[in-house]
Amino acid sequence: MSKKQWYESLFENYGQKYDNESFTRGTIGECDFIENELNHDKSLRILDVGCGTGRHTIELTNRGYLVTGIDFSQSQLNRAIEKAKVKNLKIDFQQQDARHLTFNDDFDIAIMLCEGGFPLMESDEMNFEILKSVTRSLKRKGKFIFTTLNGLFPLYHSVEEFCSSATEQGNATYRSNTFNLMTFRDHNTTEFEDDFGNKKILECNERYYVPSEITWLLKTLGYKKIDIMGARLGQFSREHKLTTEDFEMLVIAEK
């Protein structure tokens, strides 16, 4: 059996702890932004890629939208199903690999927020497979909204310092960060406690992208209009111009 990748190990038993991480607190504002991008049209079908514990899926369903949530981790999905049940919401949650989605021209909009799969893969080719697979799942005039790590940030800042400043007690910690200028990957040691109180240490690496790369990748997939902004937790806006101060970028691509 092949060795588990770090992102598989991370999300094994991490549903409750994940919901307490500081970066999961922007759900309401982020869903407000998505609603505006949809023009509040509740007839549109939404795909949430890397939905995790279902925070955006559940919030949007609660507002009357039809959302399908997919994630690689059954543990994260189990937590999402539990949370949906508490709210009496019937949601289609599916365990799928974002690189090999089983959809074709099925959705009007896809969202992939808070590094939902992309850019966690171990190669650029695998990350591109996610973009390709999501694009295939979208209808002819579909819209793709996602966030990803901003490659301009580590050129000016220490990723380790940023992560420690944004971390609260009980959250996962990231140390020994090494940013590779040739690959634009940040290698780090992540320490966290899972839902059963087990302490885990993982060797992780994530790919940071510069705006021109994202634009080129999306153009090759046939997107006609691509907008890239700075992504601020819970405050997504088309007015936030991307700068070197933004840890993440917000991408809106339209076919």
Buried (B, 14 or more C-beta within 10 A) or exposed (E): EEEEBBBBBBBBBBBEBBBEBEBBBBBEBBBBBBBEBBEEEEEBBBBBBBBBBBBBBBBBBBBEBBBBBBBBBEBBBBBBBEBBEEEEBEBEBBEBBBBEBEBEEBBBBBBBBBBBBBBBBEEBEBBBBBBBBBBBBBBEEBBBBBBBBBBBBBEEBEBBEBBEEBBEEEBBBBEEBEBEEEEBBBBBBBEBBBBEEEEBEBEBBBBBBBBEBBBEBBEEBEBEEBEBBBBBBBBBBEEBEBEEEBBBBBBBBBB
